[in-house]
Amino acid sequence: MAKYSDRLVEKIVRLIEEDTYTISEICDALRISRNTFYEWKSTKPEFSQALEDAEARRDSSLAILARRSLREQLEGYVEITEKIVYQDDGYDGQTMKSKTVTKKKVAAKASVIKLALEHSDSKKEESNKKGNIHPATRTKEEIILSLKNRSGVYRNSQTYISPNTRMRKQEVNV
């Protein structure tokens, strides 16, 4: 059985966050058995918590990557290809004869657009069920009214004096 240490835990956490190895591969690389890994997980709360935190950070970074990829798919992107043609220079070498660079605009995919719209609709429905108005559907007047209901004072539609600011003016872009 391998000896439990903070340094070993840090290595395990780092490998989990990278999301490139399975638990079996991590155990093999660090020369601990899977049984030892799962025993530590069940008997050592600090180890279990470190694993949960590492998995949460990994999942968060994967979600960010997925959102970026989704945004790229929604906005479309430019695909660049290069084609280089070489010719023999007569001295057992090659020289570049021509180089062609092609830029192609790739349009948004319909399936990705549909997914984004369905997600937006489900958020709006969820917000409506809770009795809230989804921010994307609120008018300027509704936003101003909700701000007024916070016990502040409006001089005009642009300047809001918050009760917490002790009479300091606070600009609100509405």
VEXDREN-2710 file (C-alpha; in Angstrom, 1 decimal):
% VEXDREN-2710
k/r/px/py/pz
1/MET/0.0/0.0/0.0
2/ALA/1.4/3.4/-1.0
3/LYS/1.9/6.0/1.7
4/TYR/-0.7/8.8/1.8
5/SER/0.9/12.3/1.5
6/ASP/-0.1/15.8/0.6
7/ARG/2.3/15.7/-2.3
8/LEU/0.7/12.6/-3.7
9/VAL/-2.8/14.1/-3.3
10/GLU/-1.6/17.2/-5.3
11/LYS/-0.4/15.0/-8.1
12/ILE/-3.7/13.1/-8.2
13/VAL/-5.6/16.4/-8.2
14/ARG/-3.5/17.9/-11.0
15/LEU/-4.0/14.8/-13.1
16/ILE/-7.8/14.8/-12.6
17/GLU/-8.0/18.4/-13.5
18/GLU/-6.1/17.8/-16.7
19/ASP/-8.8/15.3/-17.7
20/THR/-6.4/13.2/-19.8
21/TYR/-6.2/10.1/-17.6
22/THR/-8.6/7.6/-16.1
23/ILE/-8.5/6.7/-12.4
24/SER/-6.8/3.4/-13.4
25/GLU/-4.1/5.3/-15.4
26/ILE/-3.5/7.8/-12.6
27/CYS/-3.1/4.9/-10.1
28/ASP/-0.7/3.1/-12.4
29/ALA/1.4/6.2/-13.0
30/LEU/1.6/7.0/-9.3
31/ARG/2.1/3.3/-8.3
32/ILE/-0.9/3.0/-6.1
33/SER/-3.7/0.4/-6.4
34/ARG/-7.2/1.3/-7.3
35/ASN/-8.3/-0.2/-4.0
36/THR/-6.0/2.1/-2.1
37/PHE/-7.3/5.1/-4.1
38/TYR/-10.9/4.3/-3.3
39/GLU/-10.1/3.4/0.3
40/TRP/-8.5/6.9/0.7
41/LYS/-11.5/8.4/-0.9
42/SER/-13.9/6.7/1.6
43/THR/-11.8/7.1/4.7
44/LYS/-10.1/10.4/4.3
45/PRO/-12.6/13.3/4.0
46/GLU/-9.8/15.8/3.0
47/PHE/-8.9/13.5/0.1
48/SER/-12.5/13.1/-1.0
49/GLN/-13.1/16.8/-0.8
50/ALA/-9.9/17.5/-2.9
51/LEU/-11.1/15.1/-5.5
52/GLU/-14.6/16.7/-5.6
53/ASP/-13.0/20.2/-6.0
54/ALA/-10.7/18.9/-8.8
55/GLU/-13.6/17.4/-10.6
56/ALA/-15.6/20.6/-10.2
57/ARG/-12.7/22.7/-11.6
58/ARG/-12.3/20.2/-14.5
59/ASP/-16.0/20.3/-15.3
60/SER/-16.0/24.1/-15.1
61/SER/-13.1/24.4/-17.5
62/LEU/-14.7/21.9/-19.9
63/ALA/-18.0/23.9/-19.8
64/ILE/-16.1/27.1/-20.7
65/LEU/-14.4/25.3/-23.6
66/ALA/-17.8/23.9/-24.7
67/ARG/-19.4/27.4/-24.6
68/ARG/-16.5/28.9/-26.6
69/SER/-16.8/26.1/-29.2
70/LEU/-20.6/26.7/-29.3
71/ARG/-20.0/30.4/-29.8
72/GLU/-17.6/29.8/-32.6
73/GLN/-20.1/27.4/-34.2
74/LEU/-22.9/30.0/-33.8
75/GLU/-20.9/32.9/-35.2
76/GLY/-19.3/30.9/-38.0
77/TYR/-15.6/31.0/-38.6
78/VAL/-12.9/31.3/-41.3
79/GLU/-11.2/28.2/-42.4
80/ILE/-7.7/28.8/-43.9
81/THR/-5.9/26.2/-46.1
82/GLU/-2.5/26.5/-47.7
83/LYS/-1.3/24.5/-50.7
84/ILE/2.3/24.7/-51.5
85/VAL/3.7/23.3/-54.8
86/TYR/7.4/22.5/-55.0
87/GLN/9.6/21.9/-58.0
88/ASP/13.0/20.2/-58.4
89/ASP/15.8/22.8/-58.6
90/GLY/18.2/20.5/-60.4
91/TYR/20.6/20.2/-57.4
92/ASP/18.8/17.5/-55.4
93/GLY/16.7/20.1/-53.7
94/GLN/13.3/21.7/-54.1
95/THR/12.2/25.2/-54.4
96/MET/8.7/26.6/-53.9
97/LYS/6.9/27.0/-57.2
98/SER/3.6/28.4/-55.9
99/LYS/1.7/28.9/-52.7
100/THR/-2.1/29.1/-52.6
101/VAL/-3.9/30.4/-49.5
102/THR/-7.7/29.8/-49.5
103/LYS/-9.9/31.4/-46.9
104/LYS/-13.4/30.0/-46.6
105/LYS/-16.1/31.4/-44.4
106/VAL/-17.9/28.6/-42.6
107/ALA/-21.5/29.6/-41.7
108/ALA/-23.2/28.7/-38.5
109/LYS/-24.7/25.3/-38.3
110/ALA/-28.4/25.0/-38.0
111/SER/-28.3/22.3/-35.3
112/VAL/-26.1/24.6/-33.1
113/ILE/-28.5/27.5/-33.6
114/LYS/-31.4/25.4/-32.7
115/LEU/-29.7/24.1/-29.6
116/ALA/-28.9/27.7/-28.4
117/LEU/-32.4/28.9/-29.1
118/GLU/-33.9/25.9/-27.2
119/HIS/-31.6/26.6/-24.3
120/SER/-32.6/30.3/-24.3
121/ASP/-36.3/29.4/-24.4
122/SER/-36.0/26.9/-21.5
123/LYS/-34.3/29.6/-19.4
124/LYS/-37.1/32.0/-20.2
125/GLU/-39.7/29.5/-19.2
126/GLU/-37.9/28.6/-16.0
127/SER/-37.7/32.2/-15.1
128/ASN/-41.4/32.8/-15.8
129/LYS/-42.3/29.8/-13.6
130/LYS/-40.5/31.4/-10.8
131/GLY/-42.4/34.6/-11.3
132/ASN/-39.4/36.5/-12.6
133/ILE/-39.1/38.3/-15.9
134/HIS/-36.2/37.0/-17.9
135/PRO/-33.7/39.9/-18.5
136/ALA/-33.7/39.5/-22.2
137/THR/-37.5/40.1/-22.3
138/ARG/-37.6/43.1/-19.9
139/THR/-38.3/46.6/-21.3
140/LYS/-36.5/49.7/-20.2
141/GLU/-39.5/50.7/-18.2
142/GLU/-39.6/47.4/-16.3
143/ILE/-35.9/47.7/-15.4
144/ILE/-36.4/51.3/-14.1
145/LEU/-39.5/50.2/-12.1
146/SER/-37.5/47.3/-10.6
147/LEU/-34.7/49.7/-9.7
148/LYS/-37.2/52.1/-8.1
149/ASN/-38.6/49.3/-6.0
150/ARG/-35.2/48.9/-4.3
151/SER/-36.1/52.0/-2.2
152/GLY/-33.8/54.3/-4.1
153/VAL/-34.7/57.7/-5.5
154/TYR/-34.8/58.7/-9.2
155/ARG/-34.1/62.3/-10.2
156/ASN/-34.7/61.4/-13.8
157/SER/-34.5/58.3/-15.9
158/GLN/-30.7/58.4/-15.9
159/THR/-29.6/59.3/-12.4
160/TYR/-30.3/57.0/-9.5
161/ILE/-29.5/57.8/-5.9
162/SER/-29.2/54.6/-4.0
163/PRO/-30.1/54.5/-0.3
164/ASN/-26.8/52.8/0.4
165/THR/-24.7/55.6/-1.2
166/ARG/-25.4/58.3/1.4
167/MET/-26.7/60.7/-1.2
168/ARG/-23.9/60.0/-3.7
169/LYS/-25.0/60.1/-7.3
170/GLN/-24.7/56.8/-9.1
171/GLU/-25.1/56.6/-12.9
172/VAL/-27.2/53.8/-14.1
173/ASN/-27.2/52.8/-17.7
174/VAL/-30.7/51.6/-18.5
END
